[in-house]
Amino acid sequence: MKQQDIAILIIIVFFAGIASFFVASKFVAPHKEVKAETVTAISKDFNTNNASNINTDSINPTVRIEIAPNNNEQPFNNGQ
């Protein structure tokens, strides 16, 4: 390349950079300060006395549920 070609490329890149800066500034929203609501800190303590936390009518997941009696003591050894 000749020096004149390199100079023309540098000028084109310079003007393209300036043009893209102004075009991009039209699409990008300006910085606006946003206010957020404050929240209370989460604690590790759990109040079990609060009735809204405990449902007395709920199902107890720790109770073993037996659908049918199982007399087979070796279920995976074709003992059925």
C-alpha positions as a Python dict, from the first residue, in 0.01 Angstrom:
ca = {
    (1, 'M'): (0, 0, 0),
    (2, 'K'): (106, 351, -62),
    (3, 'Q'): (127, 612, 210),
    (4, 'Q'): (-162, 799, 58),
    (5, 'D'): (-385, 488, 81),
    (6, 'I'): (-294, 440, 447),
    (7, 'A'): (-371, 805, 523),
    (8, 'I'): (-712, 778, 354),
    (9, 'L'): (-791, 462, 554),
    (10, 'I'): (-696, 636, 881),
    (11, 'I'): (-920, 934, 797),
    (12, 'I'): (-1214, 705, 705),
    (13, 'V'): (-1173, 505, 1027),
    (14, 'F'): (-1156, 828, 1230),
    (15, 'F'): (-1478, 969, 1083),
    (16, 'A'): (-1654, 631, 1106),
    (17, 'G'): (-1561, 617, 1477),
    (18, 'I'): (-1698, 965, 1540),
    (19, 'A'): (-2019, 889, 1349),
    (20, 'S'): (-2072, 559, 1532),
    (21, 'F'): (-2021, 736, 1865),
    (22, 'F'): (-2299, 984, 1795),
    (23, 'V'): (-2533, 722, 1649),
    (24, 'A'): (-2479, 493, 1948),
    (25, 'S'): (-2541, 777, 2192),
    (26, 'K'): (-2889, 819, 2042),
    (27, 'F'): (-2978, 454, 2113),
    (28, 'V'): (-2823, 419, 2457),
    (29, 'A'): (-3037, 568, 2733),
    (30, 'P'): (-2875, 833, 2948),
    (31, 'H'): (-2783, 747, 3305),
    (32, 'K'): (-3079, 804, 3536),
    (33, 'E'): (-3070, 770, 3911),
    (34, 'V'): (-3314, 508, 4034),
    (35, 'K'): (-3439, 482, 4389),
    (36, 'A'): (-3498, 139, 4537),
    (37, 'E'): (-3708, 57, 4839),
    (38, 'T'): (-3533, -50, 5156),
    (39, 'V'): (-3593, -394, 5298),
    (40, 'T'): (-3543, -548, 5637),
    (41, 'A'): (-3249, -777, 5692),
    (42, 'I'): (-3306, -1153, 5691),
    (43, 'S'): (-3223, -1326, 6016),
    (44, 'K'): (-3152, -1691, 6080),
    (45, 'D'): (-3402, -1704, 6367),
    (46, 'F'): (-3742, -1862, 6296),
    (47, 'N'): (-4035, -1775, 6515),
    (48, 'T'): (-4241, -2094, 6556),
    (49, 'N'): (-4501, -1914, 6767),
    (50, 'N'): (-4633, -1723, 6467),
    (51, 'A'): (-4951, -1898, 6345),
    (52, 'S'): (-4908, -1771, 5987),
    (53, 'N'): (-4586, -1978, 5950),
    (54, 'I'): (-4734, -2312, 6058),
    (55, 'N'): (-5033, -2482, 5896),
    (56, 'T'): (-5184, -2738, 6131),
    (57, 'D'): (-5391, -2895, 5848),
    (58, 'S'): (-5093, -2968, 5624),
    (59, 'I'): (-4962, -3315, 5540),
    (60, 'N'): (-4671, -3435, 5750),
    (61, 'P'): (-4395, -3538, 5505),
    (62, 'T'): (-4210, -3740, 5770),
    (63, 'V'): (-4490, -3997, 5810),
    (64, 'R'): (-4431, -4317, 5615),
    (65, 'I'): (-4713, -4387, 5370),
    (66, 'E'): (-4789, -4748, 5287),
    (67, 'I'): (-5000, -4798, 4976),
    (68, 'A'): (-5033, -5177, 5003),
    (69, 'P'): (-4892, -5436, 5241),
    (70, 'N'): (-4552, -5560, 5131),
    (71, 'N'): (-4476, -5914, 5240),
    (72, 'N'): (-4179, -5949, 5006),
    (73, 'E'): (-3854, -5906, 5202),
    (74, 'Q'): (-3635, -5928, 4890),
    (75, 'P'): (-3803, -5710, 4627),
    (76, 'F'): (-3515, -5710, 4377),
    (77, 'N'): (-3440, -6083, 4371),
    (78, 'N'): (-3748, -6203, 4178),
    (79, 'G'): (-3911, -6309, 4500),
    (80, 'Q'): (-4258, -6191, 4400),
}
